[in-house]
Structures are given as C-alpha cells and as structure tokens.
Amino acid sequence: MGWQTTFTLNKRAKGCHLVTDEVASHIKEGLDGVKVGMLYLFIQHTSAALTVNENYDKDVRKDMDMALDNIVPENLEWRHTDEGPDDSVSHTKATLVGSSITIPITDGKLNLGTWQGIYLTEFRHLPHSRRIVATILS
C-alpha cells in the first residue's frame, strides 16, 4: 500500500534547521496503521537539501553549516549566478547533501535513533519555503 502527499515547509534562511516535528505533522495521516514501512522524503528544489543528523544540540547544526561553507566556499568564481551570488554554491551543496532521505516506520512512528532528527539544509541567504514530497510504503 502507498500513501503520498506534497507539503511546504515554513520559510527559512540559510542554515541547518531541525524540521522533524513539522514533517511529522504533515505525514500524520499517512503513518496511521502502518506497522512496518518506509518514509521517503524528496525536496523539489536544487538549492536546499534534506538529511538526518543530531537532533539535540543546536551547535551541531551551526557546525554543519560552517563545515559546508568551508567545503564549498561562496567566494569562488561561480559562473551561474542568475538568482544571486549564492546560486551555484547552493546547487553544489545540495548535490553533496542530497535531495532525498529514507526513514523506517515502525508501529505508526518514525523509527529514528534517539539523537536523530530531520534537517532542512537551506543554502540560500534569503528565506525560502520548500516543497517536500512524502511517500509512505508499507
């Protein structure tokens, strides 16, 4: 059996943002009655990404943003800057982090580890809202 929805996350500016609760609120209906299944989340954008990481200490999110800025610096001679100076750098970071994640479902709940949460990694400086396609298979 399959269930799918598309929803929009709240606007956020550049940074790594914990969005587990926001995602859970949008997929609650699809989790009902799922004993064993999988959640697939896909972001429909090329300048932001999804990942699973530390959900407790906010410093981890700041550290991740800092590390990505060092791995893919904004001050390179980027050619694709149609939407601003953070255009191509955002696409590059999105490629490194990824556009989709998979999370197991057990007894109608996301089966994340104790310290795991869902991150939206936003690479644009200006706040953007992001569309997510959620698919649940059981």
C-alpha positions as CSV (number, residue, x, y, z in Angstrom):
1,M,0.0,0.0,0.0
2,G,1.2,3.5,-0.7
3,W,0.4,7.0,0.5
4,Q,1.7,10.3,-0.8
5,T,1.4,14.0,-0.1
6,T,3.2,17.2,-1.0
7,F,3.6,19.9,1.6
8,T,5.5,23.1,2.0
9,L,7.9,23.8,4.9
10,N,7.9,27.2,6.6
11,K,10.3,29.8,5.2
12,R,13.8,29.6,6.5
13,A,17.0,31.5,5.7
14,K,20.5,29.9,5.2
15,G,21.4,27.3,7.8
16,C,20.6,23.8,9.0
17,H,17.2,23.6,10.5
18,L,15.6,20.8,12.5
19,V,12.2,20.1,10.9
20,T,11.2,16.7,12.3
21,D,8.1,17.9,14.1
22,E,7.0,20.0,11.1
23,V,7.4,17.0,8.8
24,A,5.6,14.7,11.2
25,S,2.6,17.0,11.4
26,H,2.2,16.8,7.6
27,I,2.5,13.0,7.4
28,K,0.4,12.0,10.4
29,E,-2.4,10.7,8.3
30,G,-0.1,8.5,6.2
31,L,1.5,6.9,9.3
32,D,-1.8,5.7,10.7
33,G,-2.0,2.0,10.7
34,V,1.5,1.4,9.3
35,K,3.1,-1.5,11.2
36,V,6.2,-1.7,9.1
37,G,7.0,0.7,6.3
38,M,9.3,3.3,4.8
39,L,9.0,7.0,4.5
40,Y,10.7,8.6,1.5
41,L,11.1,12.4,1.6
42,F,12.2,14.3,-1.5
43,I,12.8,18.0,-1.7
44,Q,11.7,19.6,-5.0
45,H,14.5,22.2,-5.1
46,T,18.1,22.4,-6.2
47,S,19.4,24.9,-3.6
48,A,18.4,23.1,-0.4
49,A,18.6,19.6,0.8
50,L,17.4,17.0,3.4
51,T,19.5,14.9,5.8
52,V,19.2,13.1,9.1
53,N,21.5,14.1,11.9
54,E,21.9,15.2,15.6
55,N,18.6,16.5,16.9
56,Y,19.5,17.8,20.4
57,D,22.4,20.2,20.4
58,K,21.9,23.3,18.2
59,D,25.7,23.7,17.8
60,V,25.7,20.6,15.5
61,R,23.5,22.5,13.1
62,K,25.8,25.6,13.2
63,D,28.9,23.4,12.8
64,M,27.4,21.6,9.8
65,D,26.6,24.9,8.2
66,M,30.2,26.1,8.9
67,A,31.7,23.0,7.5
68,L,29.7,23.1,4.3
69,D,30.7,26.8,3.9
70,N,34.3,25.7,4.1
71,I,33.9,22.7,1.8
72,V,32.0,24.8,-0.8
73,P,33.1,28.5,-0.3
74,E,30.9,31.2,-1.6
75,N,33.9,33.3,-2.7
76,L,34.9,31.0,-5.6
77,E,34.4,32.4,-9.1
78,W,31.0,30.9,-9.6
79,R,29.6,31.4,-13.2
80,H,26.0,30.5,-12.6
81,T,24.7,33.4,-10.5
82,D,21.3,34.1,-12.3
83,E,19.5,34.2,-9.0
84,G,22.2,35.9,-7.0
85,P,25.8,35.1,-5.8
86,D,24.5,32.2,-3.7
87,D,23.1,30.4,-6.8
88,S,25.7,27.9,-7.9
89,V,27.2,27.5,-4.5
90,S,23.7,26.4,-3.2
91,H,23.3,23.9,-6.1
92,T,26.7,22.4,-5.3
93,K,26.0,22.0,-1.6
94,A,22.6,20.5,-2.4
95,T,24.3,17.9,-4.5
96,L,26.7,17.0,-1.6
97,V,23.9,16.7,1.0
98,G,21.2,15.2,-1.2
99,S,17.6,15.6,-2.3
100,S,16.1,12.7,-0.5
101,I,16.1,10.6,2.7
102,T,14.6,7.3,3.8
103,I,13.3,6.6,7.3
104,P,11.9,3.4,8.6
105,I,8.4,3.3,10.1
106,T,7.5,1.0,13.0
107,D,4.1,0.8,14.6
108,G,3.0,4.1,13.0
109,K,6.0,6.1,14.1
110,L,9.2,7.3,12.5
111,N,11.9,4.9,13.7
112,L,14.7,7.4,14.1
113,G,17.5,6.9,16.6
114,T,17.5,8.7,20.0
115,W,19.6,11.5,18.7
116,Q,18.4,11.7,15.1
117,G,16.2,14.3,13.5
118,I,15.3,15.5,10.1
119,Y,17.2,18.6,8.8
120,L,16.3,21.0,6.1
121,T,19.7,22.4,5.0
122,E,18.9,25.7,3.4
123,F,21.7,27.2,1.3
124,R,20.1,30.5,0.2
125,H,20.7,33.5,2.3
126,L,17.1,34.9,1.8
127,P,14.3,32.8,3.4
128,H,12.6,30.3,1.1
129,S,9.7,27.9,1.6
130,R,10.5,24.4,0.3
131,R,8.2,21.8,-1.1
132,I,8.6,18.2,0.1
133,V,7.1,15.1,-1.4
134,A,6.5,12.4,1.2
135,T,5.8,8.9,0.2
136,I,5.0,6.1,2.6
137,L,5.1,2.5,1.5
138,S,4.0,-0.4,3.7
